[in-house]
Amino acid sequence: MTRIVIAGAAGRMGQALIRCSMAMPDVELAGVVERTGHEWLGRDAGEIVGSDIRTGVALTDELGPVLSQADVLIDFTYHSVVPRNAQLAARLKRAVVIGTTGLTTEESMDVDKAAGQVPVVWAPNMSLGVNLLFAMAKRAAAVLGSGYEVRIDETHHVHKLDAPSGTALRLGEKAADGAGVRFEDVYLHDEGGVMASYPAGRIVIRSHREGEVFGDHTVAFDGAAERVELSHHVKSRDALALGALHAAKWVCSQRPRLYDMQDVLGLRDV
Ligand code: NAD
């Protein structure tokens, strides 16, 4: 049984984590934490996610007391919150899973410091499928070689402000890594997929913005005689929550160090 505390529990990812963890027999919800002043403080975790089930775990703004009764902290909060949460976990000798993105260099160094004392998994995309796709893209590029043009298509909802997605960039880096070239030397961004053709040997990322799409990525290796496509489609935010819960179960038995999802899934050397 893995006893978890969720920080940022009333947020979009926090709620997905509560819902998914309530359905897992080998995970026990030991605490749900929010910022001071949050209007739902004191509410049961079940109530927060609109369930009729009462967990007996109330939303609190004090991480220490609940984390000391748990095995692992799962943090989906805000970048500036992560360092003090990670430091507290390190003091209490509790493992940490961090999904929060946008950390400054200094904040990232605080995470590194905590990882010197307790095991920490930190990944910008917790989906098992996307992390598998990273490894597959690298392997495919290594096997297929330079006779295949690499084309990455990413589609997200119209509210997404940045392009290309961090996941598409990581896929490009993995493909470049597999092909033995520097990503910076071969990367080309075709926003909206409007360019008629591309120079040879480029890893092209095409960004598309449509409706409410959570996130679709396809990496294509296009040769003169054949084409290979690797695709991933996110159906719901639960894909990310389930990945974070998988990481939480894994990290509790690891030695202090900074890990990412490639480590969790045993894909580091693929
Ligand atoms: P959100 O804004 O819906 O939720 C964040 C929550 O954190 C809010 O409820 C907020 O009140 C709470 N919070 C703020 N300060 C806090 C504090 N001191 N203690 C406890 N809680 C606090 O955002 P979200 O969509 O759930 O995303 C959260 C973070 O996770 C973002 O950085 C986002 O980019 C990242 N994210 C990562 C992944 C991944 O797979 N790694 C997936 C989705 C989102």
py3Dmol code that shows the C-alpha trace and the ligand (Angstrom):
import py3Dmol

protein = """\
ATOM      1  CA  MET A   1       0.000   0.000   0.000  1.00  0.00           C
ATOM      2  CA  THR A   2       1.356   3.432  -0.949  1.00  0.00           C
ATOM      3  CA  ARG A   3       0.153   6.336   1.177  1.00  0.00           C
ATOM      4  CA  ILE A   4       0.041   9.534  -0.884  1.00  0.00           C
ATOM      5  CA  VAL A   5      -0.402  13.235  -0.232  1.00  0.00           C
ATOM      6  CA  ILE A   6      -1.596  15.405  -3.119  1.00  0.00           C
ATOM      7  CA  ALA A   7      -0.508  19.070  -3.146  1.00  0.00           C
ATOM      8  CA  GLY A   8      -2.641  21.262  -5.408  1.00  0.00           C
ATOM      9  CA  ALA A   9      -5.526  18.880  -4.716  1.00  0.00           C
ATOM     10  CA  ALA A  10      -8.333  21.219  -5.792  1.00  0.00           C
ATOM     11  CA  GLY A  11      -6.686  21.987  -9.145  1.00  0.00           C
ATOM     12  CA  ARG A  12      -7.380  20.247 -12.463  1.00  0.00           C
ATOM     13  CA  MET A  13      -4.628  17.652 -12.019  1.00  0.00           C
ATOM     14  CA  GLY A  14      -5.211  17.405  -8.252  1.00  0.00           C
ATOM     15  CA  GLN A  15      -8.833  16.421  -8.816  1.00  0.00           C
ATOM     16  CA  ALA A  16      -7.868  13.842 -11.450  1.00  0.00           C
ATOM     17  CA  LEU A  17      -5.349  12.415  -8.961  1.00  0.00           C
ATOM     18  CA  ILE A  18      -7.957  12.179  -6.192  1.00  0.00           C
ATOM     19  CA  ARG A  19     -10.437  10.457  -8.532  1.00  0.00           C
ATOM     20  CA  CYS A  20      -7.902   7.972  -9.914  1.00  0.00           C
ATOM     21  CA  SER A  21      -6.373   7.194  -6.495  1.00  0.00           C
ATOM     22  CA  MET A  22      -9.826   6.512  -4.979  1.00  0.00           C
ATOM     23  CA  ALA A  23     -10.225   3.715  -7.550  1.00  0.00           C
ATOM     24  CA  MET A  24      -6.841   2.121  -6.770  1.00  0.00           C
ATOM     25  CA  PRO A  25      -6.786  -0.608  -4.110  1.00  0.00           C
ATOM     26  CA  ASP A  26      -3.016  -0.298  -3.548  1.00  0.00           C
ATOM     27  CA  VAL A  27      -3.027   3.486  -3.006  1.00  0.00           C
ATOM     28  CA  GLU A  28      -4.256   5.187   0.161  1.00  0.00           C
ATOM     29  CA  LEU A  29      -5.088   8.874   0.195  1.00  0.00           C
ATOM     30  CA  ALA A  30      -3.332  10.216   3.302  1.00  0.00           C
ATOM     31  CA  GLY A  31      -3.678  13.937   2.657  1.00  0.00           C
ATOM     32  CA  VAL A  32      -4.978  16.573   0.254  1.00  0.00           C
ATOM     33  CA  VAL A  33      -3.365  19.997   0.444  1.00  0.00           C
ATOM     34  CA  GLU A  34      -4.232  23.402  -0.982  1.00  0.00           C
ATOM     35  CA  ARG A  35      -3.034  26.981  -0.608  1.00  0.00           C
ATOM     36  CA  THR A  36      -3.998  28.949   2.492  1.00  0.00           C
ATOM     37  CA  GLY A  37      -7.323  30.690   1.982  1.00  0.00           C
ATOM     38  CA  HIS A  38      -8.683  28.212  -0.574  1.00  0.00           C
ATOM     39  CA  GLU A  39     -12.488  28.203  -0.325  1.00  0.00           C
ATOM     40  CA  TRP A  40     -12.695  24.385  -0.141  1.00  0.00           C
ATOM     41  CA  LEU A  41     -10.414  23.914   2.905  1.00  0.00           C
ATOM     42  CA  GLY A  42     -12.033  21.435   5.314  1.00  0.00           C
ATOM     43  CA  ARG A  43     -14.008  19.624   2.592  1.00  0.00           C
ATOM     44  CA  ASP A  44     -13.642  15.872   2.167  1.00  0.00           C
ATOM     45  CA  ALA A  45     -11.558  14.760  -0.849  1.00  0.00           C
ATOM     46  CA  GLY A  46     -14.564  12.830  -2.187  1.00  0.00           C
ATOM     47  CA  GLU A  47     -16.711  15.958  -2.067  1.00  0.00           C
ATOM     48  CA  ILE A  48     -14.036  17.920  -3.957  1.00  0.00           C
ATOM     49  CA  VAL A  49     -14.340  15.564  -6.934  1.00  0.00           C
ATOM     50  CA  GLY A  50     -18.142  15.343  -6.783  1.00  0.00           C
ATOM     51  CA  SER A  51     -18.205  11.765  -5.470  1.00  0.00           C
ATOM     52  CA  ASP A  52     -20.755  10.391  -2.993  1.00  0.00           C
ATOM     53  CA  ILE A  53     -17.935   8.475  -1.283  1.00  0.00           C
ATOM     54  CA  ARG A  54     -16.408  10.125   1.802  1.00  0.00           C
ATOM     55  CA  THR A  55     -12.672   9.417   2.182  1.00  0.00           C
ATOM     56  CA  GLY A  56     -12.284  10.832   5.695  1.00  0.00           C
ATOM     57  CA  VAL A  57      -9.463  13.013   4.334  1.00  0.00           C
ATOM     58  CA  ALA A  58     -10.147  16.740   4.528  1.00  0.00           C
ATOM     59  CA  LEU A  59      -8.518  19.461   2.429  1.00  0.00           C
ATOM     60  CA  THR A  60      -5.863  21.215   4.526  1.00  0.00           C
ATOM     61  CA  ASP A  61      -3.318  23.992   4.002  1.00  0.00           C
ATOM     62  CA  GLU A  62      -0.720  22.315   6.241  1.00  0.00           C
ATOM     63  CA  LEU A  63       1.488  19.861   4.378  1.00  0.00           C
ATOM     64  CA  GLY A  64       3.781  18.772   7.257  1.00  0.00           C
ATOM     65  CA  PRO A  65       1.290  16.923   9.497  1.00  0.00           C
ATOM     66  CA  VAL A  66      -0.255  14.903   6.637  1.00  0.00           C
ATOM     67  CA  LEU A  67       3.020  14.176   4.859  1.00  0.00           C
ATOM     68  CA  SER A  68       4.568  12.818   8.060  1.00  0.00           C
ATOM     69  CA  GLN A  69       1.791  10.164   7.990  1.00  0.00           C
ATOM     70  CA  ALA A  70       2.426   9.268   4.317  1.00  0.00           C
ATOM     71  CA  ASP A  71       5.042   7.701   2.016  1.00  0.00           C
ATOM     72  CA  VAL A  72       5.113  10.142  -0.884  1.00  0.00           C
ATOM     73  CA  LEU A  73       4.150  13.676  -1.899  1.00  0.00           C
ATOM     74  CA  ILE A  74       2.646  14.274  -5.362  1.00  0.00           C
ATOM     75  CA  ASP A  75       3.009  17.945  -6.287  1.00  0.00           C
ATOM     76  CA  PHE A  76       0.888  19.569  -9.003  1.00  0.00           C
ATOM     77  CA  THR A  77       0.854  23.138  -7.713  1.00  0.00           C
ATOM     78  CA  TYR A  78       2.680  26.214  -8.938  1.00  0.00           C
ATOM     79  CA  HIS A  79       6.384  26.577  -9.732  1.00  0.00           C
ATOM     80  CA  SER A  80       7.221  28.848  -6.793  1.00  0.00           C
ATOM     81  CA  VAL A  81       5.557  26.416  -4.334  1.00  0.00           C
ATOM     82  CA  VAL A  82       7.651  23.402  -5.380  1.00  0.00           C
ATOM     83  CA  PRO A  83      10.948  24.271  -3.588  1.00  0.00           C
ATOM     84  CA  ARG A  84       9.431  24.568  -0.111  1.00  0.00           C
ATOM     85  CA  ASN A  85       7.308  21.437  -0.598  1.00  0.00           C
ATOM     86  CA  ALA A  86      10.366  19.488  -1.781  1.00  0.00           C
ATOM     87  CA  GLN A  87      12.470  20.810   1.119  1.00  0.00           C
ATOM     88  CA  LEU A  88       9.808  19.797   3.637  1.00  0.00           C
ATOM     89  CA  ALA A  89       9.599  16.314   2.093  1.00  0.00           C
ATOM     90  CA  ALA A  90      13.393  16.031   2.272  1.00  0.00           C
ATOM     91  CA  ARG A  91      13.342  17.004   5.974  1.00  0.00           C
ATOM     92  CA  LEU A  92      10.618  14.412   6.661  1.00  0.00           C
ATOM     93  CA  LYS A  93      12.461  11.815   4.511  1.00  0.00           C
ATOM     94  CA  ARG A  94       9.478  11.330   2.210  1.00  0.00           C
ATOM     95  CA  ALA A  95       9.691  10.549  -1.526  1.00  0.00           C
ATOM     96  CA  VAL A  96       8.394  13.114  -4.017  1.00  0.00           C
ATOM     97  CA  VAL A  97       6.729  13.115  -7.442  1.00  0.00           C
ATOM     98  CA  ILE A  98       6.693  16.530  -9.121  1.00  0.00           C
ATOM     99  CA  GLY A  99       4.515  17.209 -12.154  1.00  0.00           C
ATOM    100  CA  THR A 100       4.545  20.980 -11.773  1.00  0.00           C
ATOM    101  CA  THR A 101       6.208  22.792 -14.679  1.00  0.00           C
ATOM    102  CA  GLY A 102       7.679  26.237 -15.275  1.00  0.00           C
ATOM    103  CA  LEU A 103      10.324  26.158 -12.521  1.00  0.00           C
ATOM    104  CA  THR A 104      13.076  28.791 -12.670  1.00  0.00           C
ATOM    105  CA  THR A 105      16.716  27.673 -12.689  1.00  0.00           C
ATOM    106  CA  GLU A 106      16.987  28.507  -8.995  1.00  0.00           C
ATOM    107  CA  GLU A 107      13.809  26.569  -8.165  1.00  0.00           C
ATOM    108  CA  SER A 108      15.106  23.600 -10.169  1.00  0.00           C
ATOM    109  CA  MET A 109      18.299  23.678  -8.110  1.00  0.00           C
ATOM    110  CA  ASP A 110      16.200  23.408  -4.941  1.00  0.00           C
ATOM    111  CA  VAL A 111      14.599  20.265  -6.393  1.00  0.00           C
ATOM    112  CA  ASP A 112      18.081  18.889  -7.138  1.00  0.00           C
ATOM    113  CA  LYS A 113      19.071  19.574  -3.537  1.00  0.00           C
ATOM    114  CA  ALA A 114      16.040  17.706  -2.173  1.00  0.00           C
ATOM    115  CA  ALA A 115      16.861  14.811  -4.511  1.00  0.00           C
ATOM    116  CA  GLY A 116      20.183  14.493  -2.688  1.00  0.00           C
ATOM    117  CA  GLN A 117      18.249  13.425   0.407  1.00  0.00           C
ATOM    118  CA  VAL A 118      15.124  11.627  -0.870  1.00  0.00           C
ATOM    119  CA  PRO A 119      14.101  10.006  -4.180  1.00  0.00           C
ATOM    120  CA  VAL A 120      12.362  12.490  -6.503  1.00  0.00           C
ATOM    121  CA  VAL A 121      10.609  11.848  -9.817  1.00  0.00           C
ATOM    122  CA  TRP A 122      10.188  15.010 -11.842  1.00  0.00           C
ATOM    123  CA  ALA A 123       8.711  14.962 -15.340  1.00  0.00           C
ATOM    124  CA  PRO A 124       6.890  17.578 -17.427  1.00  0.00           C
ATOM    125  CA  ASN A 125       4.682  14.868 -18.942  1.00  0.00           C
ATOM    126  CA  MET A 126       3.636  11.979 -16.714  1.00  0.00           C
ATOM    127  CA  SER A 127       1.692  10.001 -19.325  1.00  0.00           C
ATOM    128  CA  LEU A 128       2.992   6.436 -19.655  1.00  0.00           C
ATOM    129  CA  GLY A 129       2.170   6.437 -23.373  1.00  0.00           C
ATOM    130  CA  VAL A 130       4.005   9.663 -24.158  1.00  0.00           C
ATOM    131  CA  ASN A 131       7.072   8.483 -22.282  1.00  0.00           C
ATOM    132  CA  LEU A 132       6.982   5.219 -24.188  1.00  0.00           C
ATOM    133  CA  LEU A 133       6.673   7.259 -27.403  1.00  0.00           C
ATOM    134  CA  PHE A 134       9.870   9.177 -26.505  1.00  0.00           C
ATOM    135  CA  ALA A 135      11.815   5.920 -26.288  1.00  0.00           C
ATOM    136  CA  MET A 136      10.221   4.535 -29.465  1.00  0.00           C
ATOM    137  CA  ALA A 137      11.032   7.708 -31.436  1.00  0.00           C
ATOM    138  CA  LYS A 138      14.688   7.477 -30.412  1.00  0.00           C
ATOM    139  CA  ARG A 139      14.896   3.783 -31.262  1.00  0.00           C
ATOM    140  CA  ALA A 140      13.110   4.220 -34.625  1.00  0.00           C
ATOM    141  CA  ALA A 141      15.445   7.054 -35.638  1.00  0.00           C
ATOM    142  CA  ALA A 142      18.474   4.924 -34.739  1.00  0.00           C
ATOM    143  CA  VAL A 143      17.231   1.912 -36.709  1.00  0.00           C
ATOM    144  CA  LEU A 144      15.886   3.708 -39.783  1.00  0.00           C
ATOM    145  CA  GLY A 145      18.828   6.050 -40.314  1.00  0.00           C
ATOM    146  CA  SER A 146      19.183   9.120 -42.506  1.00  0.00           C
ATOM    147  CA  GLY A 147      17.071   7.920 -45.468  1.00  0.00           C
ATOM    148  CA  TYR A 148      13.877   8.839 -43.630  1.00  0.00           C
ATOM    149  CA  GLU A 149      12.585  12.368 -43.052  1.00  0.00           C
ATOM    150  CA  VAL A 150      11.279  12.954 -39.506  1.00  0.00           C
ATOM    151  CA  ARG A 151       7.966  14.814 -39.302  1.00  0.00           C
ATOM    152  CA  ILE A 152       6.246  15.495 -35.978  1.00  0.00           C
ATOM    153  CA  ASP A 153       2.643  16.687 -35.876  1.00  0.00           C
ATOM    154  CA  GLU A 154       1.188  18.006 -32.629  1.00  0.00           C
ATOM    155  CA  THR A 155      -2.443  19.039 -32.123  1.00  0.00           C
ATOM    156  CA  HIS A 156      -3.755  20.776 -28.997  1.00  0.00           C
ATOM    157  CA  HIS A 157      -6.805  22.790 -27.943  1.00  0.00           C
ATOM    158  CA  VAL A 158      -7.138  26.367 -29.173  1.00  0.00           C
ATOM    159  CA  HIS A 159      -6.421  27.822 -25.691  1.00  0.00           C
ATOM    160  CA  LYS A 160      -2.830  26.561 -25.657  1.00  0.00           C
ATOM    161  CA  LEU A 161      -0.576  29.597 -25.927  1.00  0.00           C
ATOM    162  CA  ASP A 162       2.821  28.040 -26.625  1.00  0.00           C
ATOM    163  CA  ALA A 163       3.868  26.229 -29.801  1.00  0.00           C
ATOM    164  CA  PRO A 164       5.348  23.790 -30.418  1.00  0.00           C
ATOM    165  CA  SER A 165       4.364  21.746 -27.381  1.00  0.00           C
ATOM    166  CA  GLY A 166       7.110  20.733 -24.946  1.00  0.00           C
ATOM    167  CA  THR A 167       6.246  17.129 -25.748  1.00  0.00           C
ATOM    168  CA  ALA A 168       6.784  17.667 -29.502  1.00  0.00           C
ATOM    169  CA  LEU A 169      10.144  19.288 -28.816  1.00  0.00           C
ATOM    170  CA  ARG A 170      11.162  16.377 -26.584  1.00  0.00           C
ATOM    171  CA  LEU A 171      10.110  13.944 -29.337  1.00  0.00           C
ATOM    172  CA  GLY A 172      12.296  15.866 -31.785  1.00  0.00           C
ATOM    173  CA  GLU A 173      15.223  15.736 -29.354  1.00  0.00           C
ATOM    174  CA  LYS A 174      14.779  11.989 -28.930  1.00  0.00           C
ATOM    175  CA  ALA A 175      14.663  11.422 -32.710  1.00  0.00           C
ATOM    176  CA  ALA A 176      17.781  13.570 -33.158  1.00  0.00           C
ATOM    177  CA  ASP A 177      19.483  11.685 -30.352  1.00  0.00           C
ATOM    178  CA  GLY A 178      18.676   8.359 -32.015  1.00  0.00           C
ATOM    179  CA  ALA A 179      19.932   9.619 -35.371  1.00  0.00           C
ATOM    180  CA  GLY A 180      23.140  10.921 -33.780  1.00  0.00           C
ATOM    181  CA  VAL A 181      22.606  14.573 -34.771  1.00  0.00           C
ATOM    182  CA  ARG A 182      22.194  17.776 -32.756  1.00  0.00           C
ATOM    183  CA  PHE A 183      18.510  18.708 -32.549  1.00  0.00           C
ATOM    184  CA  GLU A 184      19.340  22.440 -32.768  1.00  0.00           C
ATOM    185  CA  ASP A 185      21.057  21.848 -36.126  1.00  0.00           C
ATOM    186  CA  VAL A 186      18.120  20.096 -37.806  1.00  0.00           C
ATOM    187  CA  TYR A 187      14.990  21.494 -36.112  1.00  0.00           C
ATOM    188  CA  LEU A 188      12.410  23.362 -38.202  1.00  0.00           C
ATOM    189  CA  HIS A 189       9.051  24.603 -36.868  1.00  0.00           C
ATOM    190  CA  ASP A 190       6.173  24.856 -39.350  1.00  0.00           C
ATOM    191  CA  GLU A 191       3.447  26.593 -37.347  1.00  0.00           C
ATOM    192  CA  GLY A 192       0.036  25.550 -38.652  1.00  0.00           C
ATOM    193  CA  GLY A 193       1.649  23.151 -41.169  1.00  0.00           C
ATOM    194  CA  VAL A 194       1.528  25.724 -43.968  1.00  0.00           C
ATOM    195  CA  MET A 195       4.913  25.267 -45.664  1.00  0.00           C
ATOM    196  CA  ALA A 196       4.753  23.545 -49.078  1.00  0.00           C
ATOM    197  CA  SER A 197       8.038  21.639 -48.667  1.00  0.00           C
ATOM    198  CA  TYR A 198      11.028  21.303 -46.349  1.00  0.00           C
ATOM    199  CA  PRO A 199      14.774  21.125 -46.902  1.00  0.00           C
ATOM    200  CA  ALA A 200      16.145  17.553 -46.709  1.00  0.00           C
ATOM    201  CA  GLY A 201      17.415  16.185 -43.401  1.00  0.00           C
ATOM    202  CA  ARG A 202      15.302  18.432 -41.168  1.00  0.00           C
ATOM    203  CA  ILE A 203      13.265  17.299 -38.183  1.00  0.00           C
ATOM    204  CA  VAL A 204      10.061  19.263 -38.780  1.00  0.00           C
ATOM    205  CA  ILE A 205       7.459  19.979 -36.095  1.00  0.00           C
ATOM    206  CA  ARG A 206       4.029  21.057 -37.332  1.00  0.00           C
ATOM    207  CA  SER A 207       1.714  22.613 -34.719  1.00  0.00           C
ATOM    208  CA  HIS A 208      -2.060  22.530 -35.094  1.00  0.00           C
ATOM    209  CA  ARG A 209      -4.649  24.139 -32.808  1.00  0.00           C
ATOM    210  CA  GLU A 210      -8.157  22.638 -32.888  1.00  0.00           C
ATOM    211  CA  GLY A 211     -11.191  22.654 -30.581  1.00  0.00           C
ATOM    212  CA  GLU A 212     -10.614  21.102 -27.166  1.00  0.00           C
ATOM    213  CA  VAL A 213      -8.002  18.447 -28.094  1.00  0.00           C
ATOM    214  CA  PHE A 214      -6.025  17.456 -24.921  1.00  0.00           C
ATOM    215  CA  GLY A 215      -2.909  16.554 -26.906  1.00  0.00           C
ATOM    216  CA  ASP A 216      -2.157  14.405 -29.987  1.00  0.00           C
ATOM    217  CA  HIS A 217       1.357  13.662 -31.228  1.00  0.00           C
ATOM    218  CA  THR A 218       2.486  11.723 -34.287  1.00  0.00           C
ATOM    219  CA  VAL A 219       6.102  11.111 -35.262  1.00  0.00           C
ATOM    220  CA  ALA A 220       6.458   9.987 -38.860  1.00  0.00           C
ATOM    221  CA  PHE A 221       9.581   8.562 -40.494  1.00  0.00           C
ATOM    222  CA  ASP A 222       9.038   9.122 -44.181  1.00  0.00           C
ATOM    223  CA  GLY A 223      11.259   7.191 -46.583  1.00  0.00           C
ATOM    224  CA  ALA A 224      11.136   6.923 -50.389  1.00  0.00           C
ATOM    225  CA  ALA A 225       9.564   3.452 -50.240  1.00  0.00           C
ATOM    226  CA  GLU A 226       7.818   3.318 -46.857  1.00  0.00           C
ATOM    227  CA  ARG A 227       6.533   5.395 -43.987  1.00  0.00           C
ATOM    228  CA  VAL A 228       6.452   4.582 -40.249  1.00  0.00           C
ATOM    229  CA  GLU A 229       4.129   6.475 -37.894  1.00  0.00           C
ATOM    230  CA  LEU A 230       4.122   6.448 -34.097  1.00  0.00           C
ATOM    231  CA  SER A 231       1.054   8.127 -32.578  1.00  0.00           C
ATOM    232  CA  HIS A 232      -0.236   9.034 -29.155  1.00  0.00           C
ATOM    233  CA  HIS A 233      -3.645  10.420 -28.290  1.00  0.00           C
ATOM    234  CA  VAL A 234      -4.617  11.709 -24.825  1.00  0.00           C
ATOM    235  CA  LYS A 235      -8.257  10.887 -24.084  1.00  0.00           C
ATOM    236  CA  SER A 236      -8.437  12.561 -20.684  1.00  0.00           C
ATOM    237  CA  ARG A 237      -6.351  14.224 -17.971  1.00  0.00           C
ATOM    238  CA  ASP A 238      -6.455  10.866 -16.178  1.00  0.00           C
ATOM    239  CA  ALA A 239      -3.625   9.705 -18.484  1.00  0.00           C
ATOM    240  CA  LEU A 240      -1.326  12.125 -16.644  1.00  0.00           C
ATOM    241  CA  ALA A 241      -2.755  11.373 -13.186  1.00  0.00           C
ATOM    242  CA  LEU A 242      -2.362   7.611 -13.666  1.00  0.00           C
ATOM    243  CA  GLY A 243       1.250   8.127 -14.750  1.00  0.00           C
ATOM    244  CA  ALA A 244       1.939  10.228 -11.639  1.00  0.00           C
ATOM    245  CA  LEU A 245       0.381   7.553  -9.416  1.00  0.00           C
ATOM    246  CA  HIS A 246       2.480   4.891 -11.147  1.00  0.00           C
ATOM    247  CA  ALA A 247       5.572   7.014 -10.424  1.00  0.00           C
ATOM    248  CA  ALA A 248       4.482   7.488  -6.779  1.00  0.00           C
ATOM    249  CA  LYS A 249       4.309   3.728  -6.232  1.00  0.00           C
ATOM    250  CA  TRP A 250       7.695   3.237  -7.917  1.00  0.00           C
ATOM    251  CA  VAL A 251       9.630   6.069  -6.237  1.00  0.00           C
ATOM    252  CA  CYS A 252       9.037   4.936  -2.647  1.00  0.00           C
ATOM    253  CA  SER A 253      11.464   2.031  -3.034  1.00  0.00           C
ATOM    254  CA  GLN A 254      14.232   4.002  -4.792  1.00  0.00           C
ATOM    255  CA  ARG A 255      17.443   5.540  -3.463  1.00  0.00           C
ATOM    256  CA  PRO A 256      17.738   9.340  -3.151  1.00  0.00           C
ATOM    257  CA  ARG A 257      18.291  10.818  -6.635  1.00  0.00           C
ATOM    258  CA  LEU A 258      16.479  12.799  -9.307  1.00  0.00           C
ATOM    259  CA  TYR A 259      14.564  10.500 -11.672  1.00  0.00           C
ATOM    260  CA  ASP A 260      12.233  11.054 -14.611  1.00  0.00           C
ATOM    261  CA  MET A 261       9.569   8.904 -16.238  1.00  0.00           C
ATOM    262  CA  GLN A 262      12.138   7.154 -18.436  1.00  0.00           C
ATOM    263  CA  ASP A 263      13.616   5.762 -15.192  1.00  0.00           C
ATOM    264  CA  VAL A 264      10.179   4.848 -13.808  1.00  0.00           C
ATOM    265  CA  LEU A 265       9.368   2.866 -16.964  1.00  0.00           C
ATOM    266  CA  GLY A 266      12.813   1.296 -17.344  1.00  0.00           C
ATOM    267  CA  LEU A 267      13.314   3.049 -20.706  1.00  0.00           C
ATOM    268  CA  ARG A 268      16.551   4.874 -19.898  1.00  0.00           C
ATOM    269  CA  ASP A 269      18.718   2.603 -22.071  1.00  0.00           C
ATOM    270  CA  VAL A 270      16.241   1.854 -24.872  1.00  0.00           C
TER     271      VAL A 270
END
"""
ligand_1 = """\
44
NAD
P -4.350 24.237 -11.558
O -4.112 25.714 -11.539
O -5.683 23.724 -11.974
O -3.992 23.612 -10.124
C -2.959 24.041 -9.296
C -3.478 24.033 -7.877
O -2.391 24.273 -6.974
C -4.539 25.112 -7.614
O -5.707 24.541 -7.085
C -3.857 26.011 -6.603
O -4.765 26.601 -5.675
C -2.916 25.031 -5.910
N -1.860 25.676 -5.112
C -1.277 26.877 -5.314
N -0.403 27.138 -4.307
C -0.442 26.066 -3.474
C 0.222 25.744 -2.249
N 1.114 26.579 -1.681
N -0.053 24.552 -1.667
C -0.949 23.705 -2.201
N -1.634 23.965 -3.362
C -1.383 25.140 -3.984
O -3.202 23.649 -12.511
P -3.104 22.178 -13.135
O -3.612 22.191 -14.526
O -3.639 21.194 -12.172
O -1.519 22.043 -13.246
C -0.680 22.162 -12.123
C 0.773 22.107 -12.556
O 1.053 20.828 -13.141
C 1.146 23.114 -13.629
O 2.482 23.519 -13.416
C 1.022 22.349 -14.929
O 1.819 22.863 -15.973
C 1.544 21.005 -14.476
N 1.078 19.853 -15.258
C 1.970 18.842 -15.422
C 1.580 17.669 -16.048
C 2.555 16.519 -16.149
O 2.219 15.489 -16.745
N 3.737 16.639 -15.562
C 0.278 17.547 -16.533
C -0.633 18.599 -16.350
C -0.209 19.744 -15.694
"""
view = py3Dmol.view(width=600, height=400)
view.addModel(protein, "pdb")
view.setStyle({"model": 0}, {"cartoon": {"style": "trace"}})
view.addModel(ligand_1, "xyz")
view.setStyle({"model": 1}, {"stick": {}})
view.zoomTo()
view.show()
